[in-house]
Amino acid sequence: MPIELDPTMHPDLAPLAWMIGSWAGAGVVGYPSIESRNFGQEIDVTHDGRPFLMWTSRAWLLDEHGNKVKEAAVETGFWRPQADGEVELVLAHPTGIVEMYYGHTQPARVELRTDGVIRSPHAKEYTAAHRMYGYVNGNMMWVMDMAATGHALQSHVSAELQRV
């Protein structure tokens, strides 16, 4: 599905242009310390003409019928494309965690790893993550591996979102 470039978008954003917009869908979350569950998610990706994207994501747990059970994760941040296909992602969470990711873009794909994690004294132990986002058949698909609570980096969450 072709992407139209917004003429007000900063040219540095071109590798990430497919992300701009609102997305909604569902996925699966699990971890050794978390029971595997389905979740719903909404993501908004916007720009204001400067060379970064603004990112807001909200997620909630779903019951076996797909109904919202309770709020789950929230994150907000900024995608910062760099030269030669490099990209940075800065995310803040209300749980007292701030993440700095570094990675690379390819056509319709972004792969990142944490370059730094900062935790408040009251946040859960969380040390690293790896995320991959892709534009597949008009949808945003993404996966995240996480190292936390004494566990090595391993699968944590995946989702498929549709443009809304």
TIMI-272840 format. One record per residue (C-alpha): residue in three letters; x, y, z. Coordinates in steps of 0.5 Angstrom, whole numbers, padded with zeros to 4 digits, always signed. Layout:
ALAXYZ
...
***
This chain:
MET+0000+0000+0000
PRO+0003+0007-0002
ILE+0005+0012+0003
GLU+0003+0019+0001
LEU+0008+0024+0004
ASP+0005+0030+0008
PRO+0008+0036+0005
THR+0009+0039+0012
MET+0013+0034+0014
HIS+0020+0035+0015
PRO+0024+0031+0010
ASP+0028+0027+0015
LEU+0022+0024+0017
ALA+0021+0020+0010
PRO+0024+0013+0013
LEU+0019+0014+0018
ALA+0013+0017+0014
TRP+0009+0010+0014
MET+0008+0011+0022
ILE+0004+0017+0022
GLY-0003+0017+0024
SER-0007+0013+0029
TRP-0007+0006+0029
ALA-0011+0001+0033
GLY-0011-0007+0034
ALA-0010-0012+0039
GLY-0004-0017+0041
VAL-0001-0022+0046
VAL+0003-0020+0052
GLY+0006-0025+0057
TYR+0013-0026+0061
PRO+0015-0031+0066
SER+0012-0026+0071
ILE+0006-0024+0067
GLU+0000-0029+0065
SER+0000-0029+0058
ARG-0006-0025+0056
ASN-0009-0021+0050
PHE-0009-0014+0050
GLY-0012-0008+0046
GLN-0008-0002+0044
GLU-0008+0005+0041
ILE-0002+0009+0038
ASP-0002+0016+0035
VAL+0004+0018+0031
THR+0004+0026+0029
HIS+0009+0031+0027
ASP+0009+0039+0027
GLY+0014+0040+0022
ARG+0020+0039+0026
PRO+0025+0033+0025
PHE+0022+0028+0030
LEU+0015+0024+0031
MET+0011+0025+0037
TRP+0009+0018+0040
THR+0003+0016+0044
SER+0001+0009+0046
ARG-0005+0006+0051
ALA-0006-0001+0052
TRP-0011-0005+0056
LEU-0012-0012+0058
LEU-0018-0016+0054
ASP-0022-0021+0057
GLU-0023-0028+0053
HIS-0029-0024+0049
GLY-0025-0018+0047
ASN-0028-0014+0052
LYS-0023-0008+0056
VAL-0022-0011+0063
LYS-0017-0006+0065
GLU-0012-0001+0063
ALA-0005-0003+0062
ALA+0001+0000+0059
VAL+0002+0008+0057
GLU+0008+0011+0054
THR+0010+0017+0050
GLY+0016+0019+0047
PHE+0019+0022+0041
TRP+0022+0018+0034
ARG+0029+0022+0032
PRO+0031+0020+0025
GLN+0039+0021+0024
ALA+0043+0020+0018
ASP+0044+0014+0014
GLY+0038+0010+0017
GLU+0039+0011+0024
VAL+0034+0013+0029
GLU+0033+0014+0036
LEU+0027+0013+0040
VAL+0026+0016+0047
LEU+0020+0013+0051
ALA+0017+0015+0058
HIS+0013+0011+0062
PRO+0008+0013+0068
THR+0011+0007+0072
GLY+0018+0011+0073
ILE+0022+0008+0067
VAL+0025+0012+0061
GLU+0028+0009+0056
MET+0033+0011+0050
TYR+0033+0006+0044
TYR+0038+0006+0038
GLY+0037+0003+0032
HIS+0036+0003+0024
THR+0031+0004+0019
GLN+0030+0000+0013
PRO+0024+0001+0008
ALA+0018+0000+0012
ARG+0022-0003+0018
VAL+0025-0001+0024
GLU+0029-0005+0029
LEU+0032-0002+0036
ARG+0035-0004+0042
THR+0035+0000+0049
ASP+0042+0004+0049
GLY+0040+0006+0056
VAL+0034+0005+0061
ILE+0033+0010+0067
ARG+0029+0008+0073
SER+0026+0011+0079
PRO+0028+0008+0086
HIS+0020+0005+0086
ALA+0020+0002+0079
LYS+0021-0005+0078
GLU+0027-0008+0076
TYR+0028-0007+0068
THR+0034-0007+0064
ALA+0034-0008+0057
ALA+0029-0009+0051
HIS+0029-0010+0043
ARG+0023-0007+0039
MET+0022-0008+0032
TYR+0016-0005+0028
GLY+0014-0006+0021
TYR+0009-0004+0016
VAL+0006-0010+0013
ASN+0000-0011+0008
GLY-0002-0004+0011
ASN-0002-0006+0018
MET+0003-0004+0023
MET+0006-0010+0026
TRP+0011-0010+0032
VAL+0014-0014+0037
MET+0018-0013+0044
ASP+0023-0017+0048
MET+0025-0015+0055
ALA+0030-0016+0060
ALA+0026-0015+0067
THR+0025-0018+0074
GLY+0031-0022+0074
HIS+0030-0025+0067
ALA+0034-0025+0061
LEU+0032-0022+0054
GLN+0026-0026+0052
SER+0019-0025+0048
HIS+0014-0020+0052
VAL+0009-0017+0047
SER+0007-0017+0040
ALA+0001-0014+0036
GLU-0002-0012+0030
LEU-0005-0005+0029
GLN-0009-0002+0023
ARG-0010+0005+0021
VAL-0016+0008+0024
***
